[in-house]
Amino acid sequence: MNKLFCIASLALCAQVANAQTQAVPYEYGDKLDIAKLVSLEVPQGGCEVVEAKMTYIDSKGETHVTTYLRQGTECGNF
């Protein structure tokens, strides 16, 4: 029974940790402390402006998620 309780507790802690890492929209001029890039998600959108999501770890080891607007990946440089 104790093992089941421990597993359930760990699962709950993981969900809480995920909930604390909510995406925060980037605003022009924000200073980002990026020590390591974890992931970068850019939806397809041709040359349209899309909302990308970046997950990174800062110099203190804390995980952050930020969203920002960028041009779609399918647009060539002219």
N, CA, C and O of each residue as an XYZ file, in Angstrom:
312
protein
N       0.822     -1.197      0.000
C       0.000      0.000      0.000
C       0.864      1.258      0.000
O       0.520      2.241     -0.656
N       1.981      1.239      0.728
C       2.858      2.399      0.768
C       3.445      2.714     -0.600
O       3.600      3.884     -0.953
N       3.779      1.669     -1.387
C       4.341      1.894     -2.716
C       3.322      2.590     -3.610
O       3.675      3.492     -4.369
N       2.071      2.178     -3.524
C       1.025      2.784     -4.331
C       0.847      4.253     -3.953
O       0.670      5.103     -4.826
N       0.892      4.547     -2.671
C       0.770      5.922     -2.200
C       1.931      6.767     -2.712
O       1.726      7.905     -3.135
N       3.140      6.228     -2.678
C       4.327      6.952     -3.142
C       4.233      7.247     -4.635
O       4.562      8.349     -5.072
N       3.786      6.272     -5.413
C       3.649      6.466     -6.851
C       2.601      7.537     -7.140
O       2.811      8.407     -7.986
N       1.486      7.471     -6.443
C       0.432      8.471     -6.634
C       0.932      9.854     -6.243
O       0.619     10.837     -6.914
N       1.702      9.942     -5.170
C       2.251     11.229     -4.729
C       3.211     11.797     -5.758
O       3.182     12.995     -6.038
N       4.065     10.948     -6.325
C       5.006     11.405     -7.343
C       4.276     11.891     -8.588
O       4.669     12.895     -9.183
N       3.237     11.202     -8.981
C       2.458     11.608    -10.149
C       1.806     12.967     -9.902
O       1.786     13.817    -10.792
N       1.283     13.172     -8.717
C       0.668     14.445     -8.368
C       1.702     15.561     -8.363
O       1.426     16.657     -8.850
N       2.879     15.304     -7.826
C       3.957     16.306     -7.800
C       4.366     16.684     -9.222
O       4.626     17.856     -9.495
N       4.425     15.720    -10.120
C       4.785     15.993    -11.513
C       3.729     16.876    -12.172
O       4.068     17.772    -12.944
N       2.456     16.631    -11.874
C       1.387     17.455    -12.432
C       1.465     18.877    -11.896
O       1.261     19.833    -12.645
N       1.754     19.025    -10.630
C       1.882     20.351    -10.023
C       3.060     21.089    -10.644
O       2.954     22.278    -10.944
N       4.172     20.405    -10.839
C       5.345     21.028    -11.447
C       5.027     21.490    -12.857
O       5.442     22.578    -13.257
N       4.298     20.684    -13.621
C       3.905     21.071    -14.968
C       2.984     22.282    -14.944
O       3.110     23.173    -15.783
N       2.071     22.322    -14.003
C       1.129     23.424    -13.908
C       1.849     24.733    -13.591
O       1.397     25.800    -14.008
N       2.953     24.669    -12.864
C       3.700     25.867    -12.512
C       4.492     26.398    -13.698
O       4.947     27.541    -13.661
N       4.667     25.614    -14.731
C       5.429     26.034    -15.893
C       4.461     26.453    -16.993
O       4.473     25.890    -18.087
N       3.634     27.433    -16.700
C       2.683     27.957    -17.677
C       3.421     28.868    -18.657
O       4.365     29.563    -18.280
N       2.993     28.857    -19.893
C       3.605     29.712    -20.901
C       3.316     31.177    -20.597
O       2.178     31.556    -20.321
N       4.359     31.987    -20.653
C       4.254     33.420    -20.420
C       4.562     34.128    -21.735
O       5.627     33.903    -22.311
N       3.662     34.974    -22.224
C       3.931     35.670    -23.488
C       5.138     36.603    -23.359
O       5.257     37.355    -22.392
N       6.027     36.539    -24.351
C       7.183     37.432    -24.389
C       6.713     38.823    -24.760
O       5.860     38.990    -25.631
N       7.274     39.823    -24.093
C       7.001     41.214    -24.431
C       8.305     41.866    -24.832
O       9.349     41.595    -24.239
N       8.252     42.723    -25.832
C       9.444     43.384    -26.335
C      10.237     44.009    -25.185
O       9.691     44.756    -24.374
N      11.517     43.694    -25.130
C      12.383     44.232    -24.083
C      12.587     43.296    -22.909
O      13.445     43.551    -22.064
N      11.807     42.203    -22.833
C      12.005     41.233    -21.747
C      13.414     40.663    -21.815
O      13.911     40.353    -22.897
N      14.045     40.526    -20.681
C      15.369     39.914    -20.595
C      15.183     38.443    -20.237
O      14.655     38.117    -19.174
N      15.618     37.563    -21.129
C      15.484     36.129    -20.897
C      16.835     35.564    -20.459
O      17.857     35.815    -21.098
N      16.830     34.812    -19.383
C      18.031     34.145    -18.868
C      18.004     32.703    -19.371
O      17.506     31.810    -18.686
N      18.539     32.482    -20.568
C      18.483     31.155    -21.189
C      19.844     30.487    -21.072
O      20.802     30.883    -21.736
N      19.920     29.470    -20.223
C      21.152     28.696    -20.095
C      21.124     27.491    -21.026
O      22.155     27.091    -21.566
N      19.927     26.911    -21.214
C      19.787     25.733    -22.074
C      18.406     25.742    -22.710
O      17.395     25.904    -22.026
N      18.376     25.566    -24.031
C      17.111     25.462    -24.743
C      16.625     24.023    -24.664
O      17.349     23.100    -25.037
N      15.404     23.828    -24.182
C      14.826     22.493    -24.054
C      14.054     22.130    -25.314
O      14.255     21.057    -25.884
N      13.165     23.030    -25.751
C      12.398     22.766    -26.969
C      11.917     24.068    -27.578
O      11.795     25.093    -26.906
N      11.646     23.993    -28.879
C      11.118     25.126    -29.624
C      10.031     24.579    -30.545
O      10.308     23.757    -31.418
N       8.804     25.035    -30.349
C       7.673     24.565    -31.134
C       7.163     25.707    -32.005
O       6.710     26.732    -31.497
N       7.240     25.521    -33.327
C       6.763     26.527    -34.272
C       5.723     25.871    -35.166
O       6.062     24.992    -35.959
N       4.460     26.279    -35.054
C       3.432     25.674    -35.895
C       3.614     26.087    -37.351
O       4.153     27.155    -37.644
N       3.162     25.233    -38.253
C       3.214     25.576    -39.663
C       2.226     26.700    -39.918
O       1.163     26.764    -39.300
N       2.585     27.571    -40.824
C       1.694     28.689    -41.106
C       2.080     29.443    -42.352
O       1.694     30.598    -42.527
N       2.851     28.794    -43.236
C       3.269     29.481    -44.445
C       4.094     30.702    -44.082
O       5.066     30.607    -43.334
N       3.699     31.847    -44.617
C       4.389     33.111    -44.295
C       3.604     33.923    -43.266
O       3.959     35.062    -42.964
N       2.555     33.341    -42.741
C       1.738     34.037    -41.744
C       2.491     34.153    -40.420
O       3.435     33.404    -40.169
N       2.078     35.077    -39.591
C       2.627     35.209    -38.243
C       1.983     34.128    -37.381
O       0.762     33.979    -37.367
N       2.815     33.378    -36.665
C       2.336     32.290    -35.812
C       2.866     32.493    -34.398
O       3.820     33.239    -34.180
N       2.234     31.818    -33.439
C       2.695     31.872    -32.059
C       3.578     30.654    -31.783
O       3.107     29.517    -31.811
N       4.841     30.900    -31.522
C       5.786     29.830    -31.210
C       5.902     29.701    -29.699
O       5.610     30.639    -28.958
N       6.334     28.521    -29.252
C       6.513     28.280    -27.813
C       7.925     27.761    -27.576
O       8.366     26.805    -28.214
N       8.618     28.401    -26.655
C       9.983     28.022    -26.315
C      10.049     27.609    -24.850
O       9.566     28.322    -23.970
N      10.655     26.447    -24.598
C      10.884     25.965    -23.241
C      12.384     25.998    -23.008
O      13.157     25.488    -23.819
N      12.792     26.599    -21.902
C      14.214     26.723    -21.609
C      14.485     26.624    -20.118
O      13.581     26.750    -19.292
N      15.749     26.396    -19.797
C      16.205     26.343    -18.408
C      17.098     27.555    -18.182
O      17.974     27.847    -18.996
N      16.875     28.261    -17.074
C      17.681     29.444    -16.783
C      18.958     29.073    -16.028
O      19.204     27.898    -15.755
N      19.755     30.065    -15.699
C      21.048     29.817    -15.044
C      20.899     29.265    -13.628
O      21.871     28.776    -13.052
N      19.701     29.337    -13.065
C      19.446     28.775    -11.724
C      18.885     27.360    -11.797
O      18.635     26.737    -10.765
N      18.685     26.844    -13.026
C      18.156     25.496    -13.196
C      16.646     25.419    -13.224
O      16.091     24.320    -13.202
N      15.963     26.553    -13.271
C      14.502     26.573    -13.306
C      14.011     26.548    -14.748
O      14.611     27.167    -15.626
N      12.919     25.831    -14.987
C      12.351     25.712    -16.317
C      11.323     26.815    -16.548
O      10.515     27.125    -15.673
N      11.370     27.399    -17.742
C      10.431     28.457    -18.130
C       9.873     28.132    -19.507
O      10.527     27.483    -20.323
N       8.647     28.596    -19.749
C       8.022     28.458    -21.058
C       7.528     29.838    -21.461
O       6.827     30.505    -20.700
N       7.898     30.258    -22.660
C       7.444     31.551    -23.156
C       6.915     31.395    -24.572
O       7.380     30.545    -25.332
N       5.949     32.213    -24.913
C       5.417     32.228    -26.268
C       5.791     33.557    -26.903
O       5.956     34.567    -26.220
N       5.921     33.535    -28.218
C       6.241     34.763    -28.940
C       5.725     34.641    -30.367
O       5.480     33.536    -30.853
N       5.562     35.768    -31.031
C       5.076     35.792    -32.405
C       6.262     35.813    -33.352
O       7.246     36.512    -33.112
N       6.164     35.037    -34.437
C       7.219     34.996    -35.445
C       6.610     34.624    -36.786
O       5.460     34.193    -36.874
N       7.402     34.801    -37.815
C       6.956     34.426    -39.154
C       6.974     32.915    -39.293
O       7.840     32.253    -38.723
N       6.041     32.365    -40.035
C       5.970     30.930    -40.256
C       7.247     30.370    -40.876
O       8.016     31.100    -41.502
N       7.463     29.084    -40.700
C       8.694     28.456    -41.146
C       8.764     28.223    -42.642
O       9.842     27.950    -43.171
N       7.643     28.323    -43.336
C       7.622     28.010    -44.760
C       7.824     29.231    -45.653
O       7.551     29.178    -46.852
N       8.290     30.307    -45.081
C       8.462     31.537    -45.834
C       9.947     31.705    -46.176
O      10.789     31.700    -45.278
N      10.271     31.852    -47.450
C      11.662     32.034    -47.869
C      12.134     33.450    -47.601
O      11.327     34.374    -47.498
N      13.415     33.614    -47.490
C      13.996     34.951    -47.311
C      14.132     35.619    -48.667
O      14.791     35.086    -49.560
N      13.517     36.780    -48.828
C      13.568     37.493    -50.098
C      14.487     38.672    -49.996
O      14.663     39.404    -50.970
